[in-house]
Amino acid sequence: MCQAIRDYGKENLNKGKSIGRNEGIIQTLIRQLKSKLGYLSKDTLTTIQSCTQEQLDSLTVHIFDIDSEKDILHYLQ
């Protein structure tokens, strides 16, 4: 029983770390995109904040190719 509790605790800890890591990536991407584009609409901000890990990776890889909010949406597809 104690092992099951430890495993449960580790699983939740790992989920928490992953969520925190994604939040950090999202905040960094938003800062970079705001710096590059000057402005991001509330819709675009909401879209970025609800991205999957794969979508965040795509934005990160293509950040230098993004010149508009339309480009952001393109790389999120």
SEFIZA-3560 file (N, C-alpha, C; in Angstrom, 3 decimals):
REM SEFIZA-3560
<numar><xx>0.819</xx><yy>-1.200</yy><zz>0.000</zz><atom>N</atom></numar>
<numar><xx>0.000</xx><yy>0.000</yy><zz>0.000</zz><atom>CA</atom></numar>
<numar><xx>0.863</xx><yy>1.263</yy><zz>0.000</zz><atom>C</atom></numar>
<numar><xx>1.928</xx><yy>1.254</yy><zz>0.792</zz><atom>N</atom></numar>
<numar><xx>2.800</xx><yy>2.429</yy><zz>0.857</zz><atom>CA</atom></numar>
<numar><xx>3.427</xx><yy>2.709</yy><zz>-0.499</zz><atom>C</atom></numar>
<numar><xx>3.799</xx><yy>1.649</yy><zz>-1.236</zz><atom>N</atom></numar>
<numar><xx>4.388</xx><yy>1.827</yy><zz>-2.564</zz><atom>CA</atom></numar>
<numar><xx>3.380</xx><yy>2.467</yy><zz>-3.502</zz><atom>C</atom></numar>
<numar><xx>2.129</xx><yy>2.080</yy><zz>-3.415</zz><atom>N</atom></numar>
<numar><xx>1.083</xx><yy>2.658</yy><zz>-4.259</zz><atom>CA</atom></numar>
<numar><xx>0.926</xx><yy>4.148</yy><zz>-3.971</zz><atom>C</atom></numar>
<numar><xx>1.016</xx><yy>4.523</yy><zz>-2.722</zz><atom>N</atom></numar>
<numar><xx>0.908</xx><yy>5.933</yy><zz>-2.341</zz><atom>CA</atom></numar>
<numar><xx>2.107</xx><yy>6.712</yy><zz>-2.870</zz><atom>C</atom></numar>
<numar><xx>3.302</xx><yy>6.129</yy><zz>-2.756</zz><atom>N</atom></numar>
<numar><xx>4.510</xx><yy>6.801</yy><zz>-3.280</zz><atom>CA</atom></numar>
<numar><xx>4.416</xx><yy>6.969</yy><zz>-4.792</zz><atom>C</atom></numar>
<numar><xx>3.966</xx><yy>5.915</yy><zz>-5.487</zz><atom>N</atom></numar>
<numar><xx>3.826</xx><yy>5.981</yy><zz>-6.948</zz><atom>CA</atom></numar>
<numar><xx>2.821</xx><yy>7.055</yy><zz>-7.339</zz><atom>C</atom></numar>
<numar><xx>1.724</xx><yy>7.126</yy><zz>-6.602</zz><atom>N</atom></numar>
<numar><xx>0.701</xx><yy>8.144</yy><zz>-6.869</zz><atom>CA</atom></numar>
<numar><xx>1.280</xx><yy>9.546</yy><zz>-6.678</zz><atom>C</atom></numar>
<numar><xx>2.052</xx><yy>9.715</yy><zz>-5.619</zz><atom>N</atom></numar>
<numar><xx>2.681</xx><yy>11.010</yy><zz>-5.339</zz><atom>CA</atom></numar>
<numar><xx>3.667</xx><yy>11.400</yy><zz>-6.424</zz><atom>C</atom></numar>
<numar><xx>4.471</xx><yy>10.455</yy><zz>-6.887</zz><atom>N</atom></numar>
<numar><xx>5.437</xx><yy>10.732</yy><zz>-7.953</zz><atom>CA</atom></numar>
<numar><xx>4.720</xx><yy>11.096</yy><zz>-9.250</zz><atom>C</atom></numar>
<numar><xx>3.649</xx><yy>10.379</yy><zz>-9.548</zz><atom>N</atom></numar>
<numar><xx>2.883</xx><yy>10.649</yy><zz>-10.768</zz><atom>CA</atom></numar>
<numar><xx>2.320</xx><yy>12.071</yy><zz>-10.743</zz><atom>C</atom></numar>
<numar><xx>1.761</xx><yy>12.466</yy><zz>-9.625</zz><atom>N</atom></numar>
<numar><xx>1.209</xx><yy>13.818</yy><zz>-9.500</zz><atom>CA</atom></numar>
<numar><xx>2.299</xx><yy>14.883</yy><zz>-9.536</zz><atom>C</atom></numar>
<numar><xx>3.436</xx><yy>14.593</yy><zz>-8.946</zz><atom>N</atom></numar>
<numar><xx>4.563</xx><yy>15.518</yy><zz>-8.968</zz><atom>CA</atom></numar>
<numar><xx>5.028</xx><yy>15.732</yy><zz>-10.406</zz><atom>C</atom></numar>
<numar><xx>5.134</xx><yy>14.648</yy><zz>-11.167</zz><atom>N</atom></numar>
<numar><xx>5.558</xx><yy>14.752</yy><zz>-12.564</zz><atom>CA</atom></numar>
<numar><xx>4.555</xx><yy>15.535</yy><zz>-13.392</zz><atom>C</atom></numar>
<numar><xx>3.271</xx><yy>15.330</yy><zz>-13.128</zz><atom>N</atom></numar>
<numar><xx>2.236</xx><yy>16.100</yy><zz>-13.845</zz><atom>CA</atom></numar>
<numar><xx>2.366</xx><yy>17.582</yy><zz>-13.515</zz><atom>C</atom></numar>
<numar><xx>2.604</xx><yy>17.891</yy><zz>-12.264</zz><atom>N</atom></numar>
<numar><xx>2.763</xx><yy>19.278</yy><zz>-11.837</zz><atom>CA</atom></numar>
<numar><xx>3.972</xx><yy>19.934</yy><zz>-12.482</zz><atom>C</atom></numar>
<numar><xx>5.077</xx><yy>19.202</yy><zz>-12.562</zz><atom>N</atom></numar>
<numar><xx>6.278</xx><yy>19.724</yy><zz>-13.217</zz><atom>CA</atom></numar>
<numar><xx>6.017</xx><yy>20.000</yy><zz>-14.689</zz><atom>C</atom></numar>
<numar><xx>5.322</xx><yy>19.081</yy><zz>-15.342</zz><atom>N</atom></numar>
<numar><xx>5.018</xx><yy>19.246</yy><zz>-16.766</zz><atom>CA</atom></numar>
<numar><xx>4.137</xx><yy>20.466</yy><zz>-17.007</zz><atom>C</atom></numar>
<numar><xx>3.140</xx><yy>20.639</yy><zz>-16.169</zz><atom>N</atom></numar>
<numar><xx>2.244</xx><yy>21.797</yy><zz>-16.288</zz><atom>CA</atom></numar>
<numar><xx>3.030</xx><yy>23.086</yy><zz>-16.071</zz><atom>C</atom></numar>
<numar><xx>3.884</xx><yy>23.105</yy><zz>-15.073</zz><atom>N</atom></numar>
<numar><xx>4.702</xx><yy>24.285</yy><zz>-14.791</zz><atom>CA</atom></numar>
<numar><xx>5.657</xx><yy>24.595</yy><zz>-15.930</zz><atom>C</atom></numar>
<numar><xx>6.240</xx><yy>23.570</yy><zz>-16.516</zz><atom>N</atom></numar>
<numar><xx>7.156</xx><yy>23.742</yy><zz>-17.639</zz><atom>CA</atom></numar>
<numar><xx>6.410</xx><yy>24.350</yy><zz>-18.826</zz><atom>C</atom></numar>
<numar><xx>5.228</xx><yy>23.823</yy><zz>-19.122</zz><atom>N</atom></numar>
<numar><xx>4.434</xx><yy>24.351</yy><zz>-20.227</zz><atom>CA</atom></numar>
<numar><xx>4.041</xx><yy>25.804</yy><zz>-19.989</zz><atom>C</atom></numar>
<numar><xx>3.693</xx><yy>26.138</yy><zz>-18.767</zz><atom>N</atom></numar>
<numar><xx>3.333</xx><yy>27.524</yy><zz>-18.443</zz><atom>CA</atom></numar>
<numar><xx>4.517</xx><yy>28.460</yy><zz>-18.697</zz><atom>C</atom></numar>
<numar><xx>5.711</xx><yy>28.005</yy><zz>-18.346</zz><atom>N</atom></numar>
<numar><xx>6.906</xx><yy>28.802</yy><zz>-18.592</zz><atom>CA</atom></numar>
<numar><xx>7.161</xx><yy>28.998</yy><zz>-20.079</zz><atom>C</atom></numar>
<numar><xx>6.973</xx><yy>27.940</yy><zz>-20.850</zz><atom>N</atom></numar>
<numar><xx>7.150</xx><yy>28.027</yy><zz>-22.306</zz><atom>CA</atom></numar>
<numar><xx>6.126</xx><yy>28.984</yy><zz>-22.890</zz><atom>C</atom></numar>
<numar><xx>4.891</xx><yy>28.880</yy><zz>-22.450</zz><atom>N</atom></numar>
<numar><xx>3.823</xx><yy>29.755</yy><zz>-22.957</zz><atom>CA</atom></numar>
<numar><xx>4.155</xx><yy>31.210</yy><zz>-22.662</zz><atom>C</atom></numar>
<numar><xx>4.558</xx><yy>31.516</yy><zz>-21.436</zz><atom>N</atom></numar>
<numar><xx>4.857</xx><yy>32.904</yy><zz>-21.070</zz><atom>CA</atom></numar>
<numar><xx>6.050</xx><yy>33.447</yy><zz>-21.862</zz><atom>C</atom></numar>
<numar><xx>7.056</xx><yy>32.606</yy><zz>-22.080</zz><atom>N</atom></numar>
<numar><xx>8.220</xx><yy>33.028</yy><zz>-22.862</zz><atom>CA</atom></numar>
<numar><xx>7.825</xx><yy>33.289</yy><zz>-24.311</zz><atom>C</atom></numar>
<numar><xx>7.049</xx><yy>32.383</yy><zz>-24.897</zz><atom>N</atom></numar>
<numar><xx>6.608</xx><yy>32.581</yy><zz>-26.282</zz><atom>CA</atom></numar>
<numar><xx>5.778</xx><yy>33.856</yy><zz>-26.425</zz><atom>C</atom></numar>
<numar><xx>4.894</xx><yy>34.098</yy><zz>-25.487</zz><atom>N</atom></numar>
<numar><xx>4.056</xx><yy>35.300</yy><zz>-25.547</zz><atom>CA</atom></numar>
<numar><xx>4.942</xx><yy>36.552</yy><zz>-25.480</zz><atom>C</atom></numar>
<numar><xx>5.909</xx><yy>36.565</yy><zz>-24.574</zz><atom>N</atom></numar>
<numar><xx>6.816</xx><yy>37.726</yy><zz>-24.476</zz><atom>CA</atom></numar>
<numar><xx>7.597</xx><yy>37.924</yy><zz>-25.774</zz><atom>C</atom></numar>
<numar><xx>8.110</xx><yy>36.843</yy><zz>-26.338</zz><atom>N</atom></numar>
<numar><xx>8.874</xx><yy>36.942</yy><zz>-27.576</zz><atom>CA</atom></numar>
<numar><xx>8.007</xx><yy>37.414</yy><zz>-28.739</zz><atom>C</atom></numar>
<numar><xx>6.805</xx><yy>36.861</yy><zz>-28.839</zz><atom>N</atom></numar>
<numar><xx>5.917</xx><yy>37.242</yy><zz>-29.932</zz><atom>CA</atom></numar>
<numar><xx>5.442</xx><yy>38.687</yy><zz>-29.789</zz><atom>C</atom></numar>
<numar><xx>5.164</xx><yy>39.118</yy><zz>-28.564</zz><atom>N</atom></numar>
<numar><xx>4.783</xx><yy>40.516</yy><zz>-28.350</zz><atom>CA</atom></numar>
<numar><xx>5.939</xx><yy>41.441</yy><zz>-28.722</zz><atom>C</atom></numar>
<numar><xx>7.142</xx><yy>41.041</yy><zz>-28.384</zz><atom>N</atom></numar>
<numar><xx>8.317</xx><yy>41.838</yy><zz>-28.721</zz><atom>CA</atom></numar>
<numar><xx>8.507</xx><yy>41.915</yy><zz>-30.232</zz><atom>C</atom></numar>
<numar><xx>8.293</xx><yy>40.815</yy><zz>-30.897</zz><atom>N</atom></numar>
<numar><xx>8.491</xx><yy>40.761</yy><zz>-32.345</zz><atom>CA</atom></numar>
<numar><xx>7.381</xx><yy>41.463</yy><zz>-33.111</zz><atom>C</atom></numar>
<numar><xx>6.127</xx><yy>41.207</yy><zz>-32.707</zz><atom>N</atom></numar>
<numar><xx>4.981</xx><yy>41.728</yy><zz>-33.462</zz><atom>CA</atom></numar>
<numar><xx>4.445</xx><yy>43.044</yy><zz>-32.894</zz><atom>C</atom></numar>
<numar><xx>4.767</xx><yy>43.336</yy><zz>-31.650</zz><atom>N</atom></numar>
<numar><xx>4.299</xx><yy>44.557</yy><zz>-31.026</zz><atom>CA</atom></numar>
<numar><xx>2.956</xx><yy>44.423</yy><zz>-30.337</zz><atom>C</atom></numar>
<numar><xx>2.123</xx><yy>43.492</yy><zz>-30.776</zz><atom>N</atom></numar>
<numar><xx>0.773</xx><yy>43.359</yy><zz>-30.225</zz><atom>CA</atom></numar>
<numar><xx>0.265</xx><yy>41.955</yy><zz>-30.508</zz><atom>C</atom></numar>
<numar><xx>-0.466</xx><yy>41.393</yy><zz>-29.561</zz><atom>N</atom></numar>
<numar><xx>-1.184</xx><yy>40.135</yy><zz>-29.770</zz><atom>CA</atom></numar>
<numar><xx>-2.610</xx><yy>40.329</yy><zz>-29.284</zz><atom>C</atom></numar>
<numar><xx>-3.561</xx><yy>39.935</yy><zz>-30.105</zz><atom>N</atom></numar>
<numar><xx>-4.967</xx><yy>40.071</yy><zz>-29.727</zz><atom>CA</atom></numar>
<numar><xx>-5.304</xx><yy>39.115</yy><zz>-28.586</zz><atom>C</atom></numar>
<numar><xx>-6.404</xx><yy>39.398</yy><zz>-27.903</zz><atom>N</atom></numar>
<numar><xx>-6.843</xx><yy>38.517</yy><zz>-26.817</zz><atom>CA</atom></numar>
<numar><xx>-7.124</xx><yy>37.110</yy><zz>-27.344</zz><atom>C</atom></numar>
<numar><xx>-7.678</xx><yy>37.019</yy><zz>-28.552</zz><atom>N</atom></numar>
<numar><xx>-7.955</xx><yy>35.695</yy><zz>-29.149</zz><atom>CA</atom></numar>
<numar><xx>-6.665</xx><yy>34.912</yy><zz>-29.362</zz><atom>C</atom></numar>
<numar><xx>-5.640</xx><yy>35.592</yy><zz>-29.865</zz><atom>N</atom></numar>
<numar><xx>-4.363</xx><yy>34.920</yy><zz>-30.094</zz><atom>CA</atom></numar>
<numar><xx>-3.733</xx><yy>34.507</yy><zz>-28.769</zz><atom>C</atom></numar>
<numar><xx>-3.799</xx><yy>35.369</yy><zz>-27.771</zz><atom>N</atom></numar>
<numar><xx>-3.268</xx><yy>35.023</yy><zz>-26.447</zz><atom>CA</atom></numar>
<numar><xx>-3.981</xx><yy>33.804</yy><zz>-25.878</zz><atom>C</atom></numar>
<numar><xx>-5.294</xx><yy>33.780</yy><zz>-25.999</zz><atom>N</atom></numar>
<numar><xx>-6.076</xx><yy>32.648</yy><zz>-25.498</zz><atom>CA</atom></numar>
<numar><xx>-5.712</xx><yy>31.368</yy><zz>-26.240</zz><atom>C</atom></numar>
<numar><xx>-5.525</xx><yy>31.486</yy><zz>-27.544</zz><atom>N</atom></numar>
<numar><xx>-5.154</xx><yy>30.330</yy><zz>-28.355</zz><atom>CA</atom></numar>
<numar><xx>-3.798</xx><yy>29.783</yy><zz>-27.917</zz><atom>C</atom></numar>
<numar><xx>-2.828</xx><yy>30.654</yy><zz>-27.735</zz><atom>N</atom></numar>
<numar><xx>-1.493</xx><yy>30.223</yy><zz>-27.318</zz><atom>CA</atom></numar>
<numar><xx>-1.555</xx><yy>29.578</yy><zz>-25.930</zz><atom>C</atom></numar>
<numar><xx>-2.341</xx><yy>30.138</yy><zz>-25.039</zz><atom>N</atom></numar>
<numar><xx>-2.424</xx><yy>29.614</yy><zz>-23.672</zz><atom>CA</atom></numar>
<numar><xx>-3.103</xx><yy>28.244</yy><zz>-23.607</zz><atom>C</atom></numar>
<numar><xx>-3.814</xx><yy>27.868</yy><zz>-24.662</zz><atom>N</atom></numar>
<numar><xx>-4.473</xx><yy>26.561</yy><zz>-24.658</zz><atom>CA</atom></numar>
<numar><xx>-3.800</xx><yy>25.567</yy><zz>-25.605</zz><atom>C</atom></numar>
<numar><xx>-2.569</xx><yy>25.863</yy><zz>-26.010</zz><atom>N</atom></numar>
<numar><xx>-1.830</xx><yy>24.994</yy><zz>-26.933</zz><atom>CA</atom></numar>
<numar><xx>-1.444</xx><yy>23.669</yy><zz>-26.295</zz><atom>C</atom></numar>
<numar><xx>-1.326</xx><yy>22.668</yy><zz>-27.147</zz><atom>N</atom></numar>
<numar><xx>-0.758</xx><yy>21.388</yy><zz>-26.734</zz><atom>CA</atom></numar>
<numar><xx>0.762</xx><yy>21.509</yy><zz>-26.734</zz><atom>C</atom></numar>
<numar><xx>1.431</xx><yy>20.525</yy><zz>-26.186</zz><atom>N</atom></numar>
<numar><xx>2.896</xx><yy>20.518</yy><zz>-26.183</zz><atom>CA</atom></numar>
<numar><xx>3.433</xx><yy>20.540</yy><zz>-27.613</zz><atom>C</atom></numar>
<numar><xx>2.808</xx><yy>19.795</yy><zz>-28.507</zz><atom>N</atom></numar>
<numar><xx>3.258</xx><yy>19.759</yy><zz>-29.904</zz><atom>CA</atom></numar>
<numar><xx>3.119</xx><yy>21.127</yy><zz>-30.567</zz><atom>C</atom></numar>
<numar><xx>2.032</xx><yy>21.826</yy><zz>-30.275</zz><atom>N</atom></numar>
<numar><xx>1.829</xx><yy>23.157</yy><zz>-30.841</zz><atom>CA</atom></numar>
<numar><xx>2.854</xx><yy>24.147</yy><zz>-30.283</zz><atom>C</atom></numar>
<numar><xx>3.143</xx><yy>24.046</yy><zz>-28.988</zz><atom>N</atom></numar>
<numar><xx>4.158</xx><yy>24.912</yy><zz>-28.391</zz><atom>CA</atom></numar>
<numar><xx>5.518</xx><yy>24.659</yy><zz>-29.031</zz><atom>C</atom></numar>
<numar><xx>5.830</xx><yy>23.400</yy><zz>-29.277</zz><atom>N</atom></numar>
<numar><xx>7.087</xx><yy>23.052</yy><zz>-29.940</zz><atom>CA</atom></numar>
<numar><xx>7.148</xx><yy>23.665</yy><zz>-31.335</zz><atom>C</atom></numar>
<numar><xx>6.035</xx><yy>23.613</yy><zz>-32.059</zz><atom>N</atom></numar>
<numar><xx>5.981</xx><yy>24.181</yy><zz>-33.407</zz><atom>CA</atom></numar>
<numar><xx>6.224</xx><yy>25.694</yy><zz>-33.378</zz><atom>C</atom></numar>
<numar><xx>5.575</xx><yy>26.384</yy><zz>-32.462</zz><atom>N</atom></numar>
<numar><xx>5.794</xx><yy>27.829</yy><zz>-32.340</zz><atom>CA</atom></numar>
<numar><xx>7.242</xx><yy>28.140</yy><zz>-31.985</zz><atom>C</atom></numar>
<numar><xx>7.815</xx><yy>27.356</yy><zz>-31.096</zz><atom>N</atom></numar>
<numar><xx>9.192</xx><yy>27.568</yy><zz>-30.674</zz><atom>CA</atom></numar>
<numar><xx>10.156</xx><yy>27.400</yy><zz>-31.845</zz><atom>C</atom></numar>
<numar><xx>9.949</xx><yy>26.364</yy><zz>-32.628</zz><atom>N</atom></numar>
<numar><xx>10.822</xx><yy>26.083</yy><zz>-33.771</zz><atom>CA</atom></numar>
<numar><xx>10.693</xx><yy>27.160</yy><zz>-34.849</zz><atom>C</atom></numar>
<numar><xx>9.485</xx><yy>27.663</yy><zz>-35.058</zz><atom>N</atom></numar>
<numar><xx>9.223</xx><yy>28.590</yy><zz>-36.159</zz><atom>CA</atom></numar>
<numar><xx>9.150</xx><yy>30.060</yy><zz>-35.737</zz><atom>C</atom></numar>
<numar><xx>9.578</xx><yy>30.377</yy><zz>-34.534</zz><atom>N</atom></numar>
<numar><xx>9.418</xx><yy>31.743</yy><zz>-34.035</zz><atom>CA</atom></numar>
<numar><xx>10.071</xx><yy>32.785</yy><zz>-34.950</zz><atom>C</atom></numar>
<numar><xx>11.168</xx><yy>32.427</yy><zz>-35.598</zz><atom>N</atom></numar>
<numar><xx>11.852</xx><yy>33.390</yy><zz>-36.472</zz><atom>CA</atom></numar>
<numar><xx>11.151</xx><yy>33.541</yy><zz>-37.818</zz><atom>C</atom></numar>
<numar><xx>10.217</xx><yy>32.634</yy><zz>-38.129</zz><atom>N</atom></numar>
<numar><xx>9.461</xx><yy>32.700</yy><zz>-39.382</zz><atom>CA</atom></numar>
<numar><xx>8.131</xx><yy>33.434</yy><zz>-39.220</zz><atom>C</atom></numar>
<numar><xx>7.780</xx><yy>33.770</yy><zz>-38.004</zz><atom>N</atom></numar>
<numar><xx>6.489</xx><yy>34.390</yy><zz>-37.710</zz><atom>CA</atom></numar>
<numar><xx>6.594</xx><yy>35.904</yy><zz>-37.857</zz><atom>C</atom></numar>
<numar><xx>5.724</xx><yy>36.451</yy><zz>-38.720</zz><atom>N</atom></numar>
<numar><xx>5.703</xx><yy>37.899</yy><zz>-38.943</zz><atom>CA</atom></numar>
<numar><xx>4.336</xx><yy>38.519</yy><zz>-38.688</zz><atom>C</atom></numar>
<numar><xx>3.351</xx><yy>37.686</yy><zz>-38.331</zz><atom>N</atom></numar>
<numar><xx>2.000</xx><yy>38.190</yy><zz>-38.071</zz><atom>CA</atom></numar>
<numar><xx>1.235</xx><yy>37.179</yy><zz>-37.223</zz><atom>C</atom></numar>
<numar><xx>0.095</xx><yy>37.632</yy><zz>-36.720</zz><atom>N</atom></numar>
<numar><xx>-0.757</xx><yy>36.710</yy><zz>-35.958</zz><atom>CA</atom></numar>
<numar><xx>-1.274</xx><yy>35.592</yy><zz>-36.856</zz><atom>C</atom></numar>
<numar><xx>-1.449</xx><yy>35.887</yy><zz>-38.116</zz><atom>N</atom></numar>
<numar><xx>-1.876</xx><yy>34.870</yy><zz>-39.085</zz><atom>CA</atom></numar>
<numar><xx>-0.838</xx><yy>33.748</yy><zz>-39.154</zz><atom>C</atom></numar>
<numar><xx>0.444</xx><yy>34.107</yy><zz>-39.108</zz><atom>N</atom></numar>
<numar><xx>1.507</xx><yy>33.094</yy><zz>-39.113</zz><atom>CA</atom></numar>
<numar><xx>1.434</xx><yy>32.224</yy><zz>-37.871</zz><atom>C</atom></numar>
<numar><xx>1.123</xx><yy>32.824</yy><zz>-36.734</zz><atom>N</atom></numar>
<numar><xx>1.004</xx><yy>32.052</yy><zz>-35.490</zz><atom>CA</atom></numar>
<numar><xx>-0.063</xx><yy>30.970</yy><zz>-35.665</zz><atom>C</atom></numar>
<numar><xx>-1.208</xx><yy>31.369</yy><zz>-36.172</zz><atom>N</atom></numar>
<numar><xx>-2.303</xx><yy>30.411</yy><zz>-36.363</zz><atom>CA</atom></numar>
<numar><xx>-1.922</xx><yy>29.335</yy><zz>-37.370</zz><atom>C</atom></numar>
<numar><xx>-1.150</xx><yy>29.713</yy><zz>-38.374</zz><atom>N</atom></numar>
<numar><xx>-0.692</xx><yy>28.737</yy><zz>-39.383</zz><atom>CA</atom></numar>
<numar><xx>0.135</xx><yy>27.634</yy><zz>-38.717</zz><atom>C</atom></numar>
<numar><xx>1.072</xx><yy>28.017</yy><zz>-37.860</zz><atom>N</atom></numar>
<numar><xx>1.946</xx><yy>27.030</yy><zz>-37.222</zz><atom>CA</atom></numar>
<numar><xx>1.242</xx><yy>26.247</yy><zz>-36.118</zz><atom>C</atom></numar>
<numar><xx>0.091</xx><yy>26.681</yy><zz>-35.699</zz><atom>N</atom></numar>
<numar><xx>-0.663</xx><yy>25.937</yy><zz>-34.692</zz><atom>CA</atom></numar>
<numar><xx>-1.584</xx><yy>24.884</yy><zz>-35.294</zz><atom>C</atom></numar>
<numar><xx>-1.714</xx><yy>24.876</yy><zz>-36.587</zz><atom>N</atom></numar>
<numar><xx>-2.607</xx><yy>23.892</yy><zz>-37.248</zz><atom>CA</atom></numar>
<numar><xx>-1.980</xx><yy>22.529</yy><zz>-37.292</zz><atom>C</atom></numar>
//
